[in-house]
Amino acid sequence: MCMKHSGLDERLDAILVRAAMRLEERMRLAYFRGNLTKYLERVGLAKYIDDDKLAKGSLLDLQDDAAVVMAYRLRKARNRGYLKEALDELNMAELLQQETRIKTVVPSIKRQPDVKKVQLQMVKGENKSSALSEEEKKKLLKNFKVIK
C-alpha cells in the first residue's frame, strides 16, 4: 500500500512541476500582453493572491505566489478526488496523460568500430613555384602588373 502511494506522489510531483512551468510561461505571455491579472482571474488563482500584489502587477512576485497557490490547489484536489477538474479549470488537463519519452538504451560496453583505424599518409609532391628558376619566375611575373 505504501508503494502505491509513493508512485502516486511521484506522478503528482511530476504533474506539479510541469504545471508550474506551463503556468509561468503563460503568465509571462499574459504579462507582456498586459492581461496578467485577467489571466489569473480566468484560471481561478487571483482570489488566493493578495490584492496589493495583484494591483502592483510584478511578474516575479505573482509567479511565485501563483505557483504556490496552484500546487496547493492541485494537491488538495487530488486528495479529494477531483484532480482532473482542477486541471481542466487551469486549462492543463493534458498533463494527466502519461509522458511519452523516447527511452534510449545505454550500451554497457564501449562499442568498437568495425573498421580499423588507418594512419594518414602525407601526399608527396613538390612546390612548383618554389622550384622555378629566376628566369621562369620573371616570365610568369611579367604577365602581372604591380600596382602601388
BAVEX-958351 format. One record per residue (C-alpha): x, y, z. Coordinates in pm, whole numbers, padded with zeros to 5 digits, always signed. Layout:
! BAVEX-958351
XYZ...
END
This chain:
! BAVEX-958351
+00000+00000+00000+00285+00236+00075+00440+00162-00265+00118+00258-00440+00102+00592-00264+00464+00674-00335+00402+00612-00705+00103+00845-00696+00307+01108-00515+00585+01082-00773+00336+01120-01055+00169+01414-00881+00509+01577-00829+00585+01538-01199+00248+01691-01286+00310+01979-01044+00649+02056-01195+00516+02057-01550+00211+02260-01445+00429+02518-01271+00649+02556-01578+00346+02589-01804+00183+02840-01566+00496+03056-01560+00515+03054-01941+00150+03152-01972+00184+03420-01705+00487+03566-01882+00293+03578-02208-00009+03739-02039+00218+03990-01863+00373+04109-02188+00028+04134-02344-00091+04337-02047-00356+04096-01911-00181+03915-01628-00446+03982-01365-00722+03886-01609-00544+03558-01680-00509+03482-01307-00878+03559-01257-00976+03337-01550-00786+03035-01415-00913+03097-01062-00584+03183-00891-00639+03557-00840-00876+03511-00545-00597+03343-00345-00336+03616-00409-00308+03941-00214-00492+04232-00383-00197+04466-00332+00031+04229-00525-00228+04198-00799-00256+04576-00826+00122+04616-00832+00145+04358-01113+00504+04246-01052+00557+03936-01264+00812+03769-01035+00605+03812-00718+00290+03693-00887+00463+03393-01046+00588+03275-00707+00253+03321-00536+00056+03168-00822+00282+02861-00835+00242+02804-00460-00136+02850-00477-00165+02624-00780+00039+02348-00611-00179+02375-00300-00499+02356-00505-00379+02060-00711-00267+01863-00403-00599+01935-00235-00788+01835-00550-00601+01506-00573-00669+01424-00210-01040+01493-00259-01059+01314-00594-01116+01597-00843-00770+01650-00989-00895+01625-01348-01149+01902-01291-00889+02123-01123-00654+02078-01418-00941+02148-01657-01002+02477-01480-00634+02567-01526-00656+02454-01889-00386+02191-01827-00580+01864-01849-00326+01718-02092-00078+01690-01805-00265+01383-01681-00158+01183-01984+00144+00961-01944+00470+01108-02062+00588+00967-02390+00962+00994-02369+01190+00816-02608+01396+00586-02394+01744+00522-02517+01948+00216-02436+02288+00293-02296+02540+00032-02408+02724-00132-02122+03037-00195-02329+03202+00078-02524+03146-00007-02887+03449-00054-03106+03426+00045-03471+03440-00239-03724+03685-00051-03943+04044-00040-03826+04199+00299-03793+04431+00390-04077+04717+00629-04038+04711+00936-04255+04960+00933-04537+05114+01256-04648+05087+01348-05014+05431+01367-05164+05498+01629-05423+05691+01942-05489+05611+02306-05469+05638+02405-05834+05651+02778-05772+05949+02747-05539+06127+02510-05780+06118+02765-06065+06436+02936-06168+06469+03314-06160+06408+03344-06535+06090+03137-06520+05963+03348-06230+06027+03668-06431+05836+03523-06728+05537+03447-06506+05550+03782-06330+05572+03992-06648+05208+03898-06718+05111+04069-06392+05147+04440-06320+05235+04553-05972+05011+04834-05852+05141+05055-05577
END
